[in-house]
Amino acid sequence: MSLLHQIKEKAAGQATSNELQQHARAVFLSNGIPTRKNEEWKYFSFKPTFDHDLTWVDGANQQLPINTQLHNIKANRLVFVNGQLDIQYSEILDQIPGLIVCSMEEASALHGAIFTQHFGKYASIENESLNALNTAFDPQGSFVYIPKGAVCEYPFFIQHVTTSIDYASFSQLRNLWIIGANASASFIESYESIGSNKCLTNVVSEIAIAENAQVNSYKLQQQQAVAQLNHYTQINQSAHSNVKQITVSMCGEIVRNNLHFKLNGPAADCMLHGLYFTDKKRLVDNHTRVDHVSPHCTSDEKYKGILTDESTAVFNGKIQVHLDAQKTAAYQRNQNILLSDKATINTKPQLEIFADDVKCTHGATIGRLDEKSLFYLRSRGIPEAVAKSMLLKAYAKDITDAIDEPSLTLFIEQFIEANI
Amino acid sequence: MLSIENLHAGIEGKNILNGINLNIRPGEVHAIMGPNGAGKSTLSSVLAGKNEYTVSQGSVYFDGKDLLEMSPEDRAREGLFLAFQYPVEIPGVSNTNFLKTAVNEQRKYRGLPPMEATDFLKFMREKMDFVEMDKSLTSRSLNEGFSGGEKKRNEIFQMAMLAPKLAILDETDSGLDIDALRLVSNGVNKLRSKENAFVVITHYQRLLDYIVPDFVHVLYKGRIVKSGTAELAKELEQKGYDWIKAELETQNA
C-alpha cells in the first residue's frame, strides 16, 4: 500500500479532537504532496516516495546499537529512535530550576500549558503541506524549555535515529525548543538512520527565542545512502537575541532543508551557515528564508558545498526586508566546488527589500579545486589525495571554525578526509 | 644527478623548449639566464611536473630515474625542489600544518616514521633562524597576506626543511630588495654541499654576486645557446643579450 494511502487511512481511523490536528489534516489532504510544478520544489519532489510502499513507524520494537561516536561530548543528551526516547542513552547534566528536557509526549502530558502556548505557533502549515502532515498527528521528538536567565553549561545533544532495517519506512519527528529571555544554550542535533531499506523522515522544528537570549545550534545530517530527510526549521527571534545556526549535510539520498528565521525584535542577529557534501546521485536542497521584520537586525548567511559524481545541490536563499526593518544588514553567500563534470548546482539568491535604508549583499560562486594550489602542495611531496583533502578542509574551514565545539569540528574534518 | 637530453616541450600546441641539453652533477650550481620569453620558467615547470606542459621529445633523468614519468609529488619525494616564481596563497592551510604534512609524506616515502610533534617544532625553529624568518609567519595561512619578500623567504625556508638533492630557484630574486636578496642567498649558500645541486634561474646578474655559480647558461628561443662560468654572467650584465643574438645570427647566416 502506498504511503499516501496509509496516511489517509490513518487519518480516517484515528479521529482527533485536537483542533490544530484537524486543521492540519484538512490542509494536507487538500494540498497533497508538493510536486515539481511548485516553484519551491522545482528540482525534485517527494511525491514518488509517497507513492512508494513505505511503512509508517513510530517507536522502536527492539533495542538497537546506537552510534555513540559523538557521545564523548559532555551534554544533556536525548536519543530518539523513530521518535521514541531511548532512556538508556539519554542523560541530563544541567541542574537548573525550571529547566525541562523531555519527549513531546511527556511535555504535552505534564507541561500542557507551556506546550500549548508554543506548539504549532511558529512553523506555518498553510502553504507547507509537509508541515501540515507533520502537525496532523501526535508529535514525537524533543522538547526543551530553558527558563529565563538560565545559562546552560552543557549543550543539548539531540540524536534522532530512524530505522529501515526490515522494511522501507516513514517516520515523523518534531522538536520544540523554547529559550527564555537572557538565557544561553547550545544545541547539537544529529539525524541518522539504520538499515538498508528506503526511508523518509519528515521533521519539523520550532525554536522560539526570547529577548537577549544566545543560542548556538549545530545540525548534522548523516543518514544512510538510502535515506531521505525533509527538515523544516522555524526560528523566531525576539529583540537583541543572537543565534548561530550551522547545518552540515553529510549524507542521505535526498536532504531537503527549509530553514526560516523571523527576526521579530530590534537588533536581533542571526548567523546561518551551512556545509553540504554530495556524491553519487544524491541531492541536497537548502531553502532558507530570513524575514527581517524589525529594524537594526543582522543576518549573516554563508553556505558552502562540495559536489562530486553525478550529485545535485540546490541553494535558494530568500531574504525579505519588511517595510519597517530599517538599518537591516543582510549578507548572503553561496559557494560551491564541483569536483566532477557531471555534478550540478542550482543556486538562486532572492532579495525582497521594502525598507529604504538597508545594507544587503549576496553572491554565488561555482568553481573547481584550484589547480595552482594543488600543484603547489604536490610539488612539496604531498600526494594528490592528501593535497585535495587539505584544500577542501581549508575551503570548509570558515564554517567548521565557527563551531564552538572542538570535537564536532574534528568530526566534520575527519569526514572530509575520509570521504572526499 | 640530472641529465636533460634534447628536451622539447610546449603548452597548448606552442613549442617553447626546442632541444635543451644540460647535465648537472652533485655539488654544482648552475645559473640559467636569458631574455624574457626564452623558456626559463617553462623549463622549471616541466622539471617540476606541471601538467599543462607537454613534452614532445627528449628525456630527463634524475639519479638514473625517468623524471618525466613521475608525478609531481614523486619528483619532490625523490629530492627535487622548485622554489616558485609566484608562490600561491592558500587560505585555511596553516604554514606549519603544510610543512609537517610535506616533511612526513617525504619521510614516509623513504620508509622513515613521522616526526614527533616536539622534534618537528624544534627542527622548524632551527630552520627558521637559518633563513631569519619571522616566527609569526608559521602560524598564519600558507603565504596568505605575505609580502613578496616574505613569500620568497618562505620558499627558501621550505627548501631548508625539505633538504632536496636538487633545488631549482625560479627567479627567486626578482622583486626582492637588497636585504631580502642577501637573506635568500645566504640561505642557499648555507645549504650548498657536495651532495646537492642548484639551478638558479634569473633575469639579473645581481643574484649571482651572492650565489656564485659554477656554470652559467644562456637560454634563448628555447635552447641553451651559450655556456660559461660566472664571468659570462658579468659579461651579460654589461652588454645585455643583444650581442648573443647577433652572434647567433652570424652563425646562422
Interface residues (C-beta under 8 A of the other chain):
Chain A: D370 K372 S373 F375 Y376 L377 R378 S379 R380 G381 I382 P383 E384 V386 A387 M390 L391 K393 A394 Y395 K397 D398
Chain B: A48 G49 K50 N51 S71 P72 E73 R75 A76 R77 F81 L82 F84 P87 V88 I90 P91 G92 V93 N97 F98 T101 A102 E105 Q106 Y109 S141 Q158 L162
